[in-house]
Amino acid sequence: VVTDTELVLSLDRPRLLQTLDATLSNTDNEETNSSLRITEPMAFINRGGQLKLVTAPEQTSQYDPALAKAIAQAHAWYTELTTGKVKSLKAIAEREQLTPSWVARYLRLAFLAPDLVDAILNGKQPSGVTLRALTNRARLPSDWSEQRALFDQLAHR
């Protein structure tokens, strides 16, 4: 059984033992005659445009190449702006054939707290922290403690 938050596997223990050619030492044993139920927390997450089922979503580490690439791009664009290589977001947008608002949404990623960037690059970000979740927000907090709180909030979605 798959729900929004968990994966439940129920197995008929005697049939499983029979299938595995195991012998039951005591057929009257309540434990060996009962069903075996395994419950695992899980979530459906979007990683790089693919929907994936992730078990133990709070603890799962998974590298997100789309998010890592977007952060690297944001830092490159920020460097271009601060060094004067480009004069505006509009210039970047024209060169990349994007809209200025799209560039602005992605540029915000250059201001993520260093520990959050490190977690993302090491695949240790919460499962709810995706490129879409960070760029579709009306406002990504500039305060690093607020960013950490946002990451915690996204982890529990």
Buried (B, 14 or more C-beta within 10 A) or exposed (E): EEEEEEBEEEEEBBEEBEEEEEEEEEEEEEEBBEEEEEEEBBBEBBBBEEEEEBEEBEEBEEBBEBBBEBBBBBBEBBEBBEEEEBEEBEBBBBEEEBEBEBBBBBBBBBBBBEEBBEBBBEBBBBBBBBBEBBBEEEEBBEEBEEBBEBBEEBBEE
